[in-house]
Amino acid sequence: MDWYAVKLKARQNGGRRETVLGVEFETYRARNGQMARRKVKGSGQRVFVPELVLQKAGFEVFLPIKKEWSRVNRYSSEQKLKCRPAMEGWLFVGWAAGQARFHELMALDVVSGVMGAGGQPVRISDAKVRFLMRKFGGGRLRRKASNVEAEPVRFSVGDLVRVDAGPFEGQTVSLLDVSGGSARAVMTLLGKDVEVDLEQEFLTAAQ
């Protein structure tokens, strides 16, 4: 899977950034005796409009979100936990490795550009995006995108591996212990040998 950081267009003419899908309605009798419909409070799922547009175009989308407490309204001291994009104006878009889909991506009205260097888009590894998904527990990803989740990698004691994501990214280490999805290795930090715990999910065999 190839991932890229995508810049979204700024809202124009008060365009909406969020909408609610799957709202349920109920029938009730109004004061005038007529039957009417109203939304069921709490029903539906609030979604980010650019995320929805990209998903409908067939892209995998990861939107890191943060949760903040805010007042329900200016007249009440009651607070409600709300979700907001962690990186305002940006999200991660992915598609199967080797496919050329930039023309489709840039044709979408919500996309402004792609993060790049030297005039070329910068590819973000699958491991880095999975690390961000782990870090931002509230990040959303399409449920059917099961192919994005890599199969657990299994290593053995003594294997030489490279760390692909996280604070030790780029380091090559030899494994001392392997247990479940975790592994233990020794790294030299500030001139001292230190044992560190690593997730096998973010390791690859060193060449």
C-alpha angles and dihedrals in degrees: 000000000000117000131193135184106242126202114218126218116255116255113269128205092358093305115182121254095189137038137175122243129194097023113176123218133205132200120236139166113254124217091263089059094251121128114245140171129238137175118267106243112247096014124126133039123265111227136183108250098219089049090053093048092051092047092051088052089059100258127133109239132197116189113184109213136192128207122228135177114236136167116269089228139337092265096056134060090209113117131209130198109243131187120227133174109272092215108041111222096008139086138160121259125190142180138173113302115263097023120124106222104142092108090056092046096050091046090067115100093225096058122090101172149310127262109255147157128222091004093303129106113253112235116219116211122243089238093057092050091048088051090054090048088055092047095047098049090182093056112126126227129172109269093224092055091092090140088070091068106081121222112260111270115226121208134176134226110281096026116139109230140174122227109232101184142015134046092320096048113154096022120128114212142167116239119241098183138008124200125166109309094341134081136190125220141165121246131179107239122174090346095308133101108242129182113230134186117232136185112241088216089073097045131092130185111270115241 
